[in-house]
Amino acid sequence: MSNDAKYELLYWPGIPGRGEFVRLAFEATGTPYLDVSNQVEGGIHQILALKDEKASHDADGNPPALAPPALRIHGEGKNGKSLLLSQTPAILAFLGEKLELAGADATEKAWIQALALTALDLNNETHDTHHPVSTLAYYEDQKPEALRRATDFRETRIPKFLGYFERVLKGNKEGQGKYLVGDKLSYADLTLWQVVHGLKFAFPNELKAREEAGEFPTVFKTFFASVPEHGQLKEYLESDRRKPYSKGIFRHYPELDRQ
């Protein structure tokens, strides 16, 4: 990472959250980037500025972001100005092209985008287990609804999604269980890996029970173990730059897990 990096990630400090999908793309490819809220003194003010509901554009003419994460890319905007890009899938698709994480041709590009979006659907459903009614209300104020939502999530949604990705991994003979598309790492692989990692934190009993039962062996064993071997991911994951799960998307409430 560098203070004069071309890429600046704008996301909340201290948590992985949706910004983590972007960080993993940079770390897997050894691409310099600036994690503004975690590296710049007073950087949180740049993130808060994204939520200015009166803004119609920024100084470089970009439309405003609805919410973090956002990515500022120097020199990629209109007339050589900075491009401000928001929405996790849009950021990943843009970086996929720039960092060679988007596949070998147009067909692979389309597959990778669809698979990444599917993994992000699982990410969003995970969040909704602890905030099924309102994102503005405390978990404790919607606990009965969360218990019902988490039960259905564990029993039906987790196996549906992981079963799907198990089939995709097995169907991609080139990838030998390590890649969703082709024989090379893509941003879809990084996205799925982060969601599975987060699920292991949020629902450790559920994930452990399914793994010990021999379910989804390609996802849990071949795929999950292979992704961190790329770029500087292993070093990053073991460093203090990788923020711990806390009050973001992936939260561990024991009562929501398998009993």
Summary of the structure (lengths in Angstrom):
residues: 259
radius of gyration: 18.6
end to end distance: 42.0
largest distance: 57.6
contacts: 813
relative contact order: 0.14
helix: 55%
strand: 5%
